[in-house]
């Protein structure tokens, strides 16, 4: 059986890993084994944080909506309940944007929500 030399294949594989590890610190960008270990760890962090980012933004939107609700004498939970009763389908991202940049528009929305909660 012929001996298989992996020179070109291995070199290409190492180059690919070291290219991805370009911004790492010290030996983690220069030495293949350290670069590979760090890259695996980094990819795990990236995967985890892509999901965490969605949660973080939702929390931020809720805080902003709650602050605007308090200015209009409503709690966040009653505001969301009133939106559902009034059949207003706006997501939290849009509501937070409205709360931040258009306080008069949010006040009108809060007034509609209050009427829906009464009736």
N, CA, C and O atoms as a Tinker XYZ file with bonds, in Angstrom:
   476  protein
     1  N      0.845000   -1.189000    0.000000    73     2
     2  CA     0.000000    0.000000    0.000000    64     1     3
     3  C      0.886000    1.247000    0.000000    63     2     4     5
     4  O      1.882000    1.306000    0.721000    81     3
     5  N      0.529000    2.216000   -0.789000    73     3     6
     6  CA     1.330000    3.428000   -0.907000    64     5     7
     7  C      1.143000    4.329000    0.311000    63     6     8     9
     8  O      0.070000    4.365000    0.912000    81     7
     9  N      2.190000    5.046000    0.661000    73     7    10
    10  CA     2.147000    5.973000    1.785000    64     9    11
    11  C      1.471000    7.266000    1.341000    63    10    12    13
    12  O      1.793000    7.814000    0.287000    81    11
    13  N      0.530000    7.751000    2.152000    73    11    14
    14  CA    -0.198000    8.973000    1.821000    64    13    15
    15  C      0.416000   10.130000    2.590000    63    14    16    17
    16  O      0.465000   10.122000    3.820000    81    15
    17  N      0.878000   11.112000    1.855000    73    15    18
    18  CA     1.451000   12.296000    2.504000    64    17    19
    19  C      0.372000   13.392000    2.516000    63    18    20    21
    20  O     -0.282000   13.643000    1.504000    81    19
    21  N      0.203000   14.024000    3.655000    73    19    22
    22  CA    -0.887000   15.009000    3.793000    64    21    23
    23  C     -0.380000   16.446000    3.764000    63    22    24    25
    24  O     -1.061000   17.353000    4.242000    81    23
    25  N      0.801000   16.657000    3.210000    73    23    26
    26  CA     1.425000   17.978000    3.252000    64    25    27
    27  C      0.529000   19.105000    2.775000    63    26    28    29
    28  O      0.280000   20.054000    3.518000    81    27
    29  N      0.043000   19.015000    1.551000    73    27    30
    30  CA    -0.750000   20.096000    0.962000    64    29    31
    31  C     -2.089000   20.231000    1.680000    63    30    32    33
    32  O     -2.523000   21.342000    1.986000    81    31
    33  N     -2.735000   19.116000    1.946000    73    31    34
    34  CA    -4.049000   19.126000    2.580000    64    33    35
    35  C     -3.960000   19.709000    3.993000    63    34    36    37
    36  O     -4.755000   20.567000    4.377000    81    35
    37  N     -2.977000   19.226000    4.755000    73    35    38
    38  CA    -2.818000   19.706000    6.135000    64    37    39
    39  C     -2.459000   21.186000    6.164000    63    38    40    41
    40  O     -2.966000   21.941000    6.994000    81    39
    41  N     -1.574000   21.597000    5.244000    73    39    42
    42  CA    -1.174000   23.004000    5.188000    64    41    43
    43  C     -2.380000   23.896000    4.900000    63    42    44    45
    44  O     -2.539000   24.958000    5.502000    81    43
    45  N     -3.223000   23.451000    3.975000    73    43    46
    46  CA    -4.416000   24.215000    3.620000    64    45    47
    47  C     -5.381000   24.320000    4.817000    63    46    48    49
    48  O     -5.955000   25.376000    5.083000    81    47
    49  N     -5.536000   23.206000    5.518000    73    47    50
    50  CA    -6.424000   23.171000    6.689000    64    49    51
    51  C     -5.912000   24.097000    7.794000    63    50    52    53
    52  O     -6.681000   24.835000    8.411000    81    51
    53  N     -4.601000   24.045000    8.031000    73    51    54
    54  CA    -4.005000   24.912000    9.052000    64    53    55
    55  C     -4.136000   26.381000    8.674000    63    54    56    57
    56  O     -4.435000   27.225000    9.519000    81    55
    57  N     -3.907000   26.680000    7.390000    73    55    58
    58  CA    -4.026000   28.066000    6.938000    64    57    59
    59  C     -5.438000   28.602000    7.146000    63    58    60    61
    60  O     -5.626000   29.761000    7.516000    81    59
    61  N     -6.447000   27.727000    6.898000    73    59    62
    62  CA    -7.838000   28.135000    7.053000    64    61    63
    63  C     -8.136000   28.494000    8.516000    63    62    64    65
    64  O     -8.786000   29.502000    8.793000    81    63
    65  N     -7.660000   27.665000    9.441000    73    63    66
    66  CA    -7.872000   27.917000   10.871000    64    65    67
    67  C     -7.145000   29.186000   11.301000    63    66    68    69
    68  O     -7.716000   30.019000   12.004000    81    67
    69  N     -5.884000   29.339000   10.881000    73    67    70
    70  CA    -5.096000   30.507000   11.285000    64    69    71
    71  C     -5.650000   31.799000   10.689000    63    70    72    73
    72  O     -5.524000   32.866000   11.289000    81    71
    73  N     -6.258000   31.704000    9.519000    73    71    74
    74  CA    -6.879000   32.892000    8.924000    64    73    75
    75  C     -8.081000   33.334000    9.748000    63    74    76    77
    76  O     -8.298000   34.530000    9.943000    81    75
    77  N     -8.875000   32.358000   10.240000    73    75    78
    78  CA   -10.036000   32.691000   11.069000    64    77    79
    79  C     -9.621000   33.229000   12.433000    63    78    80    81
    80  O    -10.377000   33.959000   13.074000    81    79
    81  N     -8.406000   32.864000   12.878000    73    79    82
    82  CA    -7.921000   33.275000   14.198000    64    81    83
    83  C     -7.119000   34.570000   14.129000    63    82    84    85
    84  O     -6.345000   34.863000   15.040000    81    83
    85  N     -7.290000   35.340000   13.077000    73    83    86
    86  CA    -6.449000   36.491000   12.803000    64    85    87
    87  C     -6.435000   37.549000   13.916000    63    86    88    89
    88  O     -5.377000   38.116000   14.189000    81    87
    89  N     -7.550000   37.829000   14.554000    73    87    90
    90  CA    -7.576000   38.910000   15.543000    64    89    91
    91  C     -7.261000   38.463000   16.955000    63    90    92    93
    92  O     -7.331000   39.271000   17.881000    81    91
    93  N     -6.916000   37.197000   17.146000    73    91    94
    94  CA    -6.692000   36.685000   18.493000    64    93    95
    95  C     -5.365000   37.174000   19.050000    63    94    96    97
    96  O     -4.518000   37.678000   18.313000    81    95
    97  N     -5.192000   37.022000   20.352000    73    95    98
    98  CA    -4.042000   37.554000   21.073000    64    97    99
    99  C     -2.920000   36.529000   21.151000    63    98   100   101
   100  O     -3.164000   35.356000   21.433000    81    99
   101  N     -1.694000   36.968000   20.902000    73    99   102
   102  CA    -0.469000   36.205000   21.137000    64   101   103
   103  C     -0.464000   34.871000   20.385000    63   102   104   105
   104  O     -0.729000   34.832000   19.183000    81   103
   105  N     -0.158000   33.768000   21.101000    73   103   106
   106  CA    -0.044000   32.465000   20.460000    64   105   107
   107  C     -1.347000   31.933000   19.936000    63   106   108   109
   108  O     -1.362000   30.994000   19.141000    81   107
   109  N     -2.429000   32.511000   20.364000    73   107   110
   110  CA    -3.734000   32.038000   19.906000    64   109   111
   111  C     -3.979000   32.380000   18.454000    63   110   112   113
   112  O     -4.926000   31.878000   17.848000    81   111
   113  N     -3.148000   33.219000   17.894000    73   111   114
   114  CA    -3.278000   33.482000   16.462000    64   113   115
   115  C     -2.123000   32.871000   15.668000    63   114   116   117
   116  O     -2.208000   32.735000   14.448000    81   115
   117  N     -1.039000   32.503000   16.366000    73   115   118
   118  CA     0.155000   32.027000   15.653000    64   117   119
   119  C      0.317000   30.512000   15.660000    63   118   120   121
   120  O      0.791000   29.929000   14.686000    81   119
   121  N     -0.075000   29.881000   16.755000    73   119   122
   122  CA     0.117000   28.433000   16.890000    64   121   123
   123  C     -1.180000   27.706000   16.573000    63   122   124   125
   124  O     -2.241000   28.031000   17.106000    81   123
   125  N     -1.072000   26.709000   15.688000    73   123   126
   126  CA    -2.270000   26.047000   15.183000    64   125   127
   127  C     -3.142000   25.477000   16.291000    63   126   128   129
   128  O     -4.350000   25.715000   16.309000    81   127
   129  N     -2.548000   24.730000   17.214000    73   127   130
   130  CA    -3.361000   24.049000   18.221000    64   129   131
   131  C     -4.095000   25.050000   19.109000    63   130   132   133
   132  O     -5.287000   24.899000   19.375000    81   131
   133  N     -3.377000   26.066000   19.561000    73   131   134
   134  CA    -4.008000   27.097000   20.407000    64   133   135
   135  C     -5.071000   27.860000   19.624000    63   134   136   137
   136  O     -6.134000   28.185000   20.154000    81   135
   137  N     -4.772000   28.142000   18.357000    73   135   138
   138  CA    -5.735000   28.863000   17.515000    64   137   139
   139  C     -6.997000   28.041000   17.329000    63   138   140   141
   140  O     -8.103000   28.578000   17.383000    81   139
   141  N     -6.841000   26.743000   17.110000    73   139   142
   142  CA    -7.985000   25.866000   16.897000    64   141   143
   143  C     -8.847000   25.782000   18.156000    63   142   144   145
   144  O    -10.074000   25.843000   18.083000    81   143
   145  N     -8.188000   25.639000   19.317000    73   143   146
   146  CA    -8.929000   25.572000   20.581000    64   145   147
   147  C     -9.714000   26.860000   20.822000    63   146   148   149
   148  O    -10.887000   26.826000   21.195000    81   147
   149  N     -9.049000   27.995000   20.602000    73   147   150
   150  CA    -9.697000   29.281000   20.838000    64   149   151
   151  C    -10.823000   29.522000   19.835000    63   150   152   153
   152  O    -11.861000   30.086000   20.183000    81   151
   153  N    -10.618000   29.103000   18.615000    73   151   154
   154  CA   -11.621000   29.285000   17.575000    64   153   155
   155  C    -12.884000   28.490000   17.890000    63   154   156   157
   156  O    -13.996000   28.987000   17.710000    81   155
   157  N    -12.711000   27.251000   18.361000    73   155   158
   158  CA   -13.872000   26.446000   18.756000    64   157   159
   159  C    -14.651000   27.133000   19.866000    63   158   160   161
   160  O    -15.880000   27.189000   19.835000    81   159
   161  N    -13.920000   27.657000   20.849000    73   159   162
   162  CA   -14.544000   28.357000   21.973000    64   161   163
   163  C    -15.271000   29.610000   21.478000    63   162   164   165
   164  O    -16.394000   29.900000   21.891000    81   163
   165  N    -14.605000   30.340000   20.589000    73   163   166
   166  CA   -15.175000   31.588000   20.069000    64   165   167
   167  C    -16.452000   31.342000   19.283000    63   166   168   169
   168  O    -17.399000   32.125000   19.361000    81   167
   169  N    -16.475000   30.251000   18.524000    73   167   170
   170  CA   -17.670000   29.933000   17.757000    64   169   171
   171  C    -18.831000   29.563000   18.673000    63   170   172   173
   172  O    -19.987000   29.846000   18.361000    81   171
   173  N    -18.522000   28.932000   19.801000    73   171   174
   174  CA   -19.566000   28.619000   20.789000    64   173   175
   175  C    -20.137000   29.910000   21.363000    63   174   176   177
   176  O    -21.352000   30.055000   21.495000    81   175
   177  N    -19.249000   30.853000   21.706000    73   175   178
   178  CA   -19.700000   32.151000   22.224000    64   177   179
   179  C    -20.567000   32.871000   21.192000    63   178   180   181
   180  O    -21.605000   33.440000   21.531000    81   179
   181  N    -20.135000   32.840000   19.936000    73   179   182
   182  CA   -20.870000   33.541000   18.883000    64   181   183
   183  C    -22.274000   32.956000   18.730000    63   182   184   185
   184  O    -23.252000   33.693000   18.603000    81   183
   185  N    -22.362000   31.628000   18.744000    73   183   186
   186  CA   -23.659000   30.961000   18.616000    64   185   187
   187  C    -24.562000   31.328000   19.789000    63   186   188   189
   188  O    -25.732000   31.668000   19.609000    81   187
   189  N    -23.994000   31.253000   20.998000    73   187   190
   190  CA   -24.774000   31.553000   22.206000    64   189   191
   191  C    -25.262000   33.001000   22.194000    63   190   192   193
   192  O    -26.421000   33.277000   22.504000    81   191
   193  N    -24.371000   33.917000   21.835000    73   191   194
   194  CA   -24.710000   35.334000   21.936000    64   193   195
   195  C    -25.622000   35.823000   20.822000    63   194   196   197
   196  O    -26.287000   36.847000   20.980000    81   195
   197  N    -25.667000   35.112000   19.697000    73   195   198
   198  CA   -26.659000   35.469000   18.682000    64   197   199
   199  C    -28.064000   35.258000   19.235000    63   198   200   201
   200  O    -28.987000   36.001000   18.900000    81   199
   201  N    -28.223000   34.253000   20.074000    73   199   202
   202  CA   -29.518000   34.013000   20.707000    64   201   203
   203  C    -29.761000   34.958000   21.877000    63   202   204   205
   204  O    -30.883000   35.420000   22.085000    81   203
   205  N    -28.719000   35.241000   22.633000    73   203   206
   206  CA   -28.857000   36.140000   23.785000    64   205   207
   207  C    -29.195000   37.561000   23.341000    63   206   208   209
   208  O    -29.892000   38.285000   24.052000    81   207
   209  N    -28.703000   37.961000   22.171000    73   207   210
   210  CA   -28.959000   39.308000   21.662000    64   209   211
   211  C    -30.449000   39.558000   21.483000    63   210   212   213
   212  O    -30.942000   40.651000   21.762000    81   211
   213  N    -31.161000   38.541000   21.017000    73   211   214
   214  CA   -32.608000   38.671000   20.821000    64   213   215
   215  C    -33.310000   38.903000   22.151000    63   214   216   217
   216  O    -34.227000   39.719000   22.242000    81   215
   217  N    -32.874000   38.176000   23.192000    73   215   218
   218  CA   -33.462000   38.355000   24.522000    64   217   219
   219  C    -33.145000   39.733000   25.083000    63   218   220   221
   220  O    -34.001000   40.382000   25.684000    81   219
   221  N    -31.892000   40.179000   24.877000    73   219   222
   222  CA   -31.470000   41.476000   25.405000    64   221   223
   223  C    -32.275000   42.617000   24.785000    63   222   224   225
   224  O    -32.688000   43.541000   25.485000    81   223
   225  N    -32.497000   42.550000   23.468000    73   223   226
   226  CA   -33.266000   43.601000   22.819000    64   225   227
   227  C    -34.713000   43.615000   23.293000    63   226   228   229
   228  O    -35.294000   44.679000   23.508000    81   227
   229  N    -35.294000   42.418000   23.456000    73   227   230
   230  CA   -36.674000   42.357000   23.944000    64   229   231
   231  C    -36.780000   42.990000   25.327000    63   230   232   233
   232  O    -37.728000   43.726000   25.600000    81   231
   233  N    -35.810000   42.708000   26.204000    73   231   234
   234  CA   -35.806000   43.309000   27.546000    64   233   235
   235  C    -35.703000   44.832000   27.470000    63   234   236   237
   236  O    -36.386000   45.542000   28.209000    81   235
   237  N    -34.847000   45.334000   26.571000    73   235   238
   238  CA   -34.682000   46.773000   26.396000    64   237   239
   239  C    -35.980000   47.417000   25.919000    63   238   240   241
   240  O    -36.384000   48.466000   26.422000    81   239
   241  N    -36.631000   46.781000   24.946000    73   239   242
   242  CA   -37.900000   47.322000   24.438000    64   241   243
   243  C    -38.942000   47.376000   25.541000    63   242   244   245
   244  O    -39.685000   48.352000   25.642000    81   243
   245  N    -39.007000   46.346000   26.367000    73   243   246
   246  CA   -39.992000   46.307000   27.446000    64   245   247
   247  C    -39.729000   47.423000   28.448000    63   246   248   249
   248  O    -40.670000   48.056000   28.927000    81   247
   249  N    -38.472000   47.670000   28.771000    73   247   250
   250  CA   -38.121000   48.759000   29.693000    64   249   251
   251  C    -38.564000   50.104000   29.131000    63   250   252   253
   252  O    -39.118000   50.932000   29.854000    81   251
   253  N    -38.323000   50.319000   27.854000    73   251   254
   254  CA   -38.707000   51.593000   27.219000    64   253   255
   255  C    -40.223000   51.769000   27.162000    63   254   256   257
   256  O    -40.737000   52.858000   27.416000    81   255
   257  N    -40.931000   50.697000   26.831000    73   255   258
   258  CA   -42.393000   50.764000   26.782000    64   257   259
   259  C    -42.945000   51.029000   28.177000    63   258   260   261
   260  O    -43.860000   51.835000   28.345000    81   259
   261  N    -42.391000   50.356000   29.171000    73   259   262
   262  CA   -42.847000   50.534000   30.551000    64   261   263
   263  C    -42.655000   51.973000   31.015000    63   262   264   265
   264  O    -43.531000   52.538000   31.669000    81   263
   265  N    -41.511000   52.567000   30.679000    73   263   266
   266  CA   -41.245000   53.961000   31.065000    64   265   267
   267  C    -42.274000   54.903000   30.443000    63   266   268   269
   268  O    -42.762000   55.820000   31.103000    81   267
   269  N    -42.600000   54.674000   29.174000    73   267   270
   270  CA   -43.595000   55.518000   28.498000    64   269   271
   271  C    -44.992000   55.276000   29.068000    63   270   272   273
   272  O    -45.792000   56.206000   29.171000    81   271
   273  N    -45.283000   54.030000   29.437000    73   271   274
   274  CA   -46.588000   53.707000   30.027000    64   273   275
   275  C    -46.765000   54.428000   31.359000    63   274   276   277
   276  O    -47.833000   54.971000   31.641000    81   275
   277  N    -45.721000   54.430000   32.170000    73   275   278
   278  CA   -45.778000   55.082000   33.492000    64   277   279
   279  C    -46.063000   56.571000   33.356000    63   278   280   281
   280  O    -46.749000   57.152000   34.197000    81   279
   281  N    -45.538000   57.196000   32.297000    73   279   282
   282  CA   -45.814000   58.610000   32.064000    64   281   283
   283  C    -47.274000   58.839000   31.694000    63   282   284   285
   284  O    -47.800000   59.939000   31.858000    81   283
   285  N    -47.923000   57.792000   31.194000    73   283   286
   286  CA   -49.335000   57.883000   30.824000    64   285   287
   287  C    -50.239000   57.158000   31.820000    63   286   288   289
   288  O    -51.345000   56.748000   31.466000    81   287
   289  N    -49.778000   56.997000   33.058000    73   287   290
   290  CA   -50.560000   56.405000   34.160000    64   289   291
   291  C    -51.050000   54.993000   33.856000    63   290   292   293
   292  O    -52.202000   54.656000   34.127000    81   291
   293  N    -50.178000   54.178000   33.299000    73   291   294
   294  CA   -50.483000   52.772000   33.025000    64   293   295
   295  C    -49.296000   51.921000   33.459000    63   294   296   297
   296  O    -48.159000   52.390000   33.484000    81   295
   297  N    -49.571000   50.672000   33.799000    73   295   298
   298  CA   -48.467000   49.741000   34.001000    64   297   299
   299  C    -48.232000   49.015000   32.677000    63   298   300   301
   300  O    -49.090000   49.017000   31.794000    81   299
   301  N    -47.072000   48.403000   32.555000    73   299   302
   302  CA   -46.733000   47.706000   31.312000    64   301   303
   303  C    -47.716000   46.575000   31.040000    63   302   304   305
   304  O    -48.198000   46.418000   29.918000    81   303
   305  N    -48.011000   45.788000   32.074000    73   303   306
   306  CA   -48.870000   44.611000   31.870000    64   305   307
   307  C    -50.294000   45.023000   31.475000    63   306   308   309
   308  O    -50.906000   44.396000   30.610000    81   307
   309  N    -50.813000   46.069000   32.106000    73   307   310
   310  CA   -52.166000   46.515000   31.738000    64   309   311
   311  C    -52.166000   47.120000   30.331000    63   310   312   313
   312  O    -53.154000   47.004000   29.605000    81   311
   313  N    -51.065000   47.762000   29.948000    73   311   314
   314  CA   -50.942000   48.327000   28.610000    64   313   315
   315  C    -50.992000   47.223000   27.551000    63   314   316   317
   316  O    -51.713000   47.337000   26.560000    81   315
   317  N    -50.225000   46.163000   27.769000    73   315   318
   318  CA   -50.203000   45.043000   26.826000    64   317   319
   319  C    -51.569000   44.355000   26.783000    63   318   320   321
   320  O    -52.038000   43.962000   25.715000    81   319
   321  N    -52.203000   44.212000   27.950000    73   319   322
   322  CA   -53.540000   43.627000   28.026000    64   321   323
   323  C    -54.536000   44.491000   27.246000    63   322   324   325
   324  O    -55.366000   43.972000   26.500000    81   323
   325  N    -54.447000   45.804000   27.425000    73   323   326
   326  CA   -55.330000   46.724000   26.714000    64   325   327
   327  C    -55.125000   46.687000   25.210000    63   326   328   329
   328  O    -56.083000   46.802000   24.445000    81   327
   329  N    -53.869000   46.526000   24.781000    73   327   330
   330  CA   -53.592000   46.410000   23.341000    64   329   331
   331  C    -54.295000   45.183000   22.761000    63   330   332   333
   332  O    -54.870000   45.238000   21.674000    81   331
   333  N    -54.241000   44.091000   23.493000    73   331   334
   334  CA   -54.878000   42.855000   23.021000    64   333   335
   335  C    -56.404000   43.023000   22.973000    63   334   336   337
   336  O    -57.052000   42.560000   22.034000    81   335
   337  N    -56.975000   43.689000   23.989000    73   335   338
   338  CA   -58.425000   43.914000   24.014000    64   337   339
   339  C    -58.861000   44.857000   22.904000    63   338   340   341
   340  O    -59.940000   44.695000   22.334000    81   339
   341  N    -58.023000   45.844000   22.594000    73   339   342
   342  CA   -58.331000   46.805000   21.534000    64   341   343
   343  C    -58.008000   46.246000   20.142000    63   342   344   345
   344  O    -58.242000   46.905000   19.128000    81   343
   345  N    -57.467000   45.023000   20.109000    73   343   346
   346  CA   -57.082000   44.355000   18.863000    64   345   347
   347  C    -56.064000   45.179000   18.068000    63   346   348   349
   348  O    -56.145000   45.287000   16.844000    81   347
   349  N    -55.122000   45.745000   18.785000    73   347   350
   350  CA   -54.024000   46.482000   18.158000    64   349   351
   351  C    -52.816000   45.553000   18.148000    63   350   352   353
   352  O    -52.323000   45.152000   19.202000    81   351
   353  N    -52.348000   45.218000   16.964000    73   351   354
   354  CA   -51.240000   44.268000   16.840000    64   353   355
   355  C    -49.965000   44.998000   16.451000    63   354   356   357
   356  O    -49.613000   45.068000   15.273000    81   355
   357  N    -49.280000   45.536000   17.439000    73   355   358
   358  CA   -47.970000   46.148000   17.245000    64   357   359
   359  C    -46.975000   45.369000   18.093000    63   358   360   361
   360  O    -47.253000   45.051000   19.250000    81   359
   361  N    -45.818000   45.063000   17.520000    73   359   362
   362  CA   -44.832000   44.344000   18.315000    64   361   363
   363  C    -44.052000   45.300000   19.218000    63   362   364   365
   364  O    -44.135000   46.520000   19.076000    81   363
   365  N    -43.307000   44.726000   20.132000    73   363   366
   366  CA   -42.607000   45.530000   21.140000    64   365   367
   367  C    -41.540000   46.434000   20.535000    63   366   368   369
   368  O    -41.265000   47.512000   21.061000    81   367
   369  N    -40.943000   46.001000   19.439000    73   367   370
   370  CA   -39.933000   46.821000   18.767000    64   369   371
   371  C    -40.548000   48.129000   18.279000    63   370   372   373
   372  O    -39.987000   49.205000   18.487000    81   371
   373  N    -41.687000   48.029000   17.641000    73   371   374
   374  CA   -42.381000   49.215000   17.111000    64   373   375
   375  C    -42.882000   50.090000   18.255000    63   374   376   377
   376  O    -42.774000   51.315000   18.203000    81   375
   377  N    -43.432000   49.453000   19.291000    73   375   378
   378  CA   -43.927000   50.212000   20.445000    64   377   379
   379  C    -42.805000   50.976000   21.136000    63   378   380   381
   380  O    -42.995000   52.120000   21.549000    81   379
   381  N    -41.636000   50.348000   21.264000    73   379   382
   382  CA   -40.490000   51.006000   21.896000    64   381   383
   383  C    -40.018000   52.186000   21.059000    63   382   384   385
   384  O    -39.675000   53.237000   21.600000    81   383
   385  N    -40.001000   52.016000   19.751000    73   383   386
   386  CA   -39.611000   53.106000   18.846000    64   385   387
   387  C    -40.596000   54.267000   18.968000    63   386   388   389
   388  O    -40.194000   55.431000   18.993000    81   387
   389  N    -41.880000   53.944000   19.043000    73   387   390
   390  CA   -42.924000   54.955000   19.207000    64   389   391
   391  C    -42.752000   55.676000   20.549000    63   390   392   393
   392  O    -42.878000   56.898000   20.624000    81   391
   393  N    -42.467000   54.920000   21.591000    73   391   394
   394  CA   -42.293000   55.492000   22.928000    64   393   395
   395  C    -41.095000   56.434000   22.978000    63   394   396   397
   396  O    -41.137000   57.460000   23.658000    81   395
   397  N    -40.035000   56.090000   22.265000    73   395   398
   398  CA   -38.813000   56.898000   22.294000    64   397   399
   399  C    -38.932000   58.173000   21.449000    63   398   400   401
   400  O    -38.534000   59.255000   21.880000    81   399
   401  N    -39.486000   58.025000   20.240000    73   399   402
   402  CA   -39.402000   59.115000   19.268000    64   401   403
   403  C    -40.690000   59.877000   19.023000    63   402   404   405
   404  O    -40.658000   60.959000   18.436000    81   403
   405  N    -41.822000   59.342000   19.454000    73   403   406
   406  CA   -43.099000   60.015000   19.205000    64   405   407
   407  C    -43.974000   59.901000   20.444000    63   406   408   409
   408  O    -44.880000   59.070000   20.504000    81   407
   409  N    -43.694000   60.745000   21.430000    73   407   410
   410  CA   -44.416000   60.640000   22.706000    64   409   411
   411  C    -45.895000   61.007000   22.563000    63   410   412   413
   412  O    -46.735000   60.458000   23.276000    81   411
   413  N    -46.229000   61.939000   21.638000    73   411   414
   414  CA   -47.644000   62.285000   21.436000    64   413   415
   415  C    -48.417000   61.102000   20.844000    63   414   416   417
   416  O    -49.543000   60.812000   21.249000    81   415
   417  N    -47.793000   60.434000   19.888000    73   415   418
   418  CA   -48.415000   59.255000   19.279000    64   417   419
   419  C    -48.608000   58.140000   20.294000    63   418   420   421
   420  O    -49.632000   57.456000   20.288000    81   419
   421  N    -47.622000   57.961000   21.163000    73   419   422
   422  CA   -47.742000   56.931000   22.199000    64   421   423
   423  C    -48.839000   57.305000   23.192000    63   422   424   425
   424  O    -49.558000   56.437000   23.686000    81   423
   425  N    -48.964000   58.612000   23.483000    73   423   426
   426  CA   -50.014000   59.064000   24.404000    64   425   427
   427  C    -51.403000   58.773000   23.824000    63   426   428   429
   428  O    -52.308000   58.370000   24.555000    81   427
   429  N    -51.574000   58.979000   22.508000    73   427   430
   430  CA   -52.851000   58.656000   21.856000    64   429   431
   431  C    -53.142000   57.157000   21.930000    63   430   432   433
   432  O    -54.273000   56.730000   22.161000    81   431
   433  N    -52.093000   56.385000   21.727000    73   431   434
   434  CA   -52.228000   54.927000   21.818000    64   433   435
   435  C    -52.609000   54.511000   23.238000    63   434   436   437
   436  O    -53.451000   53.633000   23.428000    81   435
   437  N    -51.982000   55.146000   24.235000    73   435   438
   438  CA   -52.288000   54.849000   25.638000    64   437   439
   439  C    -53.741000   55.206000   25.960000    63   438   440   441
   440  O    -54.414000   54.502000   26.713000    81   439
   441  N    -54.209000   56.309000   25.378000    73   439   442
   442  CA   -55.603000   56.721000   25.589000    64   441   443
   443  C    -56.566000   55.666000   25.019000    63   442   444   445
   444  O    -57.565000   55.323000   25.651000    81   443
   445  N    -56.256000   55.162000   23.831000    73   443   446
   446  CA   -57.062000   54.108000   23.220000    64   445   447
   447  C    -57.051000   52.849000   24.070000    63   446   448   449
   448  O    -58.075000   52.181000   24.213000    81   447
   449  N    -55.907000   52.530000   24.626000    73   447   450
   450  CA   -55.765000   51.344000   25.478000    64   449   451
   451  C    -56.598000   51.495000   26.747000    63   450   452   453
   452  O    -57.247000   50.548000   27.192000    81   451
   453  N    -56.572000   52.699000   27.327000    73   451   454
   454  CA   -57.373000   52.955000   28.551000    64   453   455
   455  C    -58.868000   52.777000   28.276000    63   454   456   457
   456  O    -59.598000   52.226000   29.101000    81   455
   457  N    -59.312000   53.246000   27.117000    73   455   458
   458  CA   -60.725000   53.088000   26.744000    64   457   459
   459  C    -61.078000   51.606000   26.560000    63   458   460   461
   460  O    -62.161000   51.164000   26.944000    81   459
   461  N    -60.160000   50.856000   25.974000    73   459   462
   462  CA   -60.388000   49.428000   25.760000    64   461   463
   463  C    -60.449000   48.674000   27.097000    63   462   464   465
   464  O    -61.196000   47.706000   27.246000    81   463
   465  N    -59.653000   49.135000   28.057000    73   463   466
   466  CA   -59.666000   48.490000   29.378000    64   465   467
   467  C    -60.958000   48.786000   30.149000    63   466   468   469
   468  O    -61.435000   47.949000   30.915000    81   467
   469  N    -61.522000   49.992000   29.940000    73   467   470
   470  CA   -62.773000   50.355000   30.625000    64   469   471
   471  C    -63.964000   49.614000   30.018000    63   470   472   473
   472  O    -64.818000   49.094000   30.736000    81   471
   473  N    -64.005000   49.576000   28.707000    73   471   474
   474  CA   -65.173000   49.041000   28.018000    64   473   475
   475  C    -65.149000   47.617000   27.669000    63   474   476
   476  O    -66.107000   47.108000   27.086000    81   475
